[in-house]
Amino acid sequence: MKLKLVVAVSLLAAIPIVAQAQQKGPAAPKPSTADVQKLVKSIGADPAKVKTYCDIGKLQDQQDQAEQKRDTKTAAALGAQADSLGKQLGPDYERVMAGLESIDPNSAEGNRYGALFQPLFKQCK
C-alpha cells in the first residue's frame, strides 16, 4: 500500500469511533508519537488483535466503496461493525483513533502518523 493510502485508511478507520466520542464531549487530544508506538507494539504482539485491526481496514475499504455508490445504509452498517471491532482492541485504540481524527491524512503530520502504523499494515495481507 502506498503511504498516503495507509494514512487515509488509519484515519478513516477512526470515523465511527470519533462520531461516538463527539456525542460524549469535546474532541480528543492528538496522541503522542509514544502513544501510537505503544499501541502499534501492543496490537502487533497479539495475532488476534492484528487480525481484528486488519478486519477494520477491510471494513473501511468496503465502507468507502459503499459511500462512493452513495449507499448510506450499507456504509453506516459497515461503520458500526468497524466501531464494534475497534472496541475489541481496547480503550487505547479508541483514544488514539479519536485523537487522529482531526489530522489531515495528506499533511506532513498525517504522513508522520501513518508511518508509525506501517508495521501493522505490513502484517495485514
N, C-alpha and C positions, 0 to 999 in steps of 0.2 A: 504494500500500500504506500502511496505517496504520503509524505509527512503532513501536508495540508489536509488530506482526507482523514488521516489518523486524528489530527487535532479536531477537525469538524465532528467526526463521529464521537469522540470523547466528550466534547462539549455538548453536542446534541443529545447524547445519552442522558445528560443531566436534566433535560427539559421536564420530564414528568416529575422528577424529584423536586425540581425548583418550583414548579407550579404548586405542588403541595406545600412547600416551605413558604411560599408567598402568602398562602392562605393563613399561615400561622403567625406571620410577622414580617419584620424588615428583611432585606436581602442579607444573605450570609456574607461574611468577610472572605476575601480571596485567601485560598490556602497558601501556606508557605511551601517553598520547594521541599523542605524537610518533611512536611506533612504528606505531600504527594509521593515522595520517595518511600516513605514508610508504608503508605497504602499499597503502592505497587509491589513492594517487597512482600507484604503480608498476603496479598492476593496471589502473587506469583509462587509463593511457597506451598500453596494448597491447591492440588489438582481440581478439587470440586469447585473452589472459588474461581479458578481460571476458566473452567467450563461455564460457570454462571456469567462471568464477565464477558466471555466470547458470545454467549447466547444473547446478552443485552445488545451487543454490537449487531448481531444478526437481526434482532427485532427492530433496531433503529434503522437498519437498511430497508427492511420491509415497510416501516413506518414512513420513511422518506418516499418510497415508491407510491404508497397509498396517498400521501399528500400531493405528489405530482399529478396523480389521477383525480385529485380533489375528492377522494373517498374519506371524508372526515370521520365517519363511523368506524371504519377499519383502523384508521390512524390512531384514533382515541383508544380503541381496544388494545392495539399493539403498545401504545404508550403505557397503558395500565399494566400490561404484562411486564414491560421493562421496569416499571416502578416497583412491582412486586419482587422481581429478581434483585433489584438494587437493594431492597430491604434485607434480602438474604445475605448480602455482602457486608451488612452492618452499618452502624451509625457513622463510622469514619468515612466510608464510601459516600454515604448520603451527604455528609457535611462538605467533603471535598468537591463533589459534583455540584452542590448548590453554590459553593464559592466560585466555581469556574464558569457559571452561567453568565456572569457579567463581562467575561473576557471575549473579545473578538478573536475567533479562531485564525483569522488571517493576519493578525498583528504579530509583532515580534514577541510579545508576551505570550500570545496564544501558541506560537511556534515553540517557545521555550517549554511551556507546559506539555504540549504534545510530545515533545522529545522525551519527557520524563515517563510517558506512558508506553514508549516504544518497546520495552522488554515484554510487556503484556501482549501487545499486538503481535509480536513475533511468535507468541505461544498459541495464538488463535489461527487455526488452519482448517 
